[in-house]
Amino acid sequence: MRNAQEGDFQRRDRAMHPPAFTPIYKSTYLRAPRHALLSLEQSIGDKTGPVFGQNHLNPLDNDLILNYARPGEEAIGERIIVHGRVIDEFGRPVRNTLLEVWQANAGGRYRHKRDGYLAALDPNFGGCGRCLTDDEGRYVFRTVRPGPYPFPNNGSDWRPAHIHFSLFGEAFAQRLVTQMYFEGDPLIAFCPMVNGIPDPAARERLVAKLDMGEMVPFDALAYRFDIVLRGRRSTFFENRPEGL
Ligand SMILES: [Fe+2]
């Protein structure tokens, strides 16, 4: 077992998440459960794995500018670096965990057969990437800033620019699927998905900050987005402060 920590994972703090039924986001009418949730005990499989993809990454998997492009060509758009740390709720780094991202291209169009938005596809942009966190829980990938796009909700609502994230954590019970937004985007305030999150501080934590310290001169701007997964209810060792 590659994870030295033991113990159950903390229960999900539902106050941090949007309610399953959020009327301003119309898709939740059909997606939300109609009965009270049942709480299941965590099994050994929930605590130890399985986890996915550790041995199958390619060198360009975290470079969305190149990983779908024809040889010698690149994706079109505002070039950006996205980086941050993955930690648990006690500040401990979540190491060697698979982080996956997917996004629209610079015009706001997904490479997906059900995306009918009129913006053009970029022949050199696939929109998917992945990487593993290092020993400090750090991750980094390179991409183009996605464009906003309209979707059918209350007429035509618009999604702010965003990148979808999936993290498996140390085991499946820790998996988080979320979206990252960009500091200063005026569409965030109008988004029914963002506004489905009741706590303004929780909404703010989904907004990546412009990070000029990590920009690449004459190449790419940088954004920082730190991610917190729920932690394990493990023994606290007095000689080993949390976070180390
Ligand atoms: Fe999206």
Boltz pocket constraint, residues with backbone or C-beta under 6 A from the ligand:
constraints:
  - pocket:
      binder: B
      contacts: [[A, 104], [A, 159], [A, 162], [A, 164]]
      max_distance: 6.0
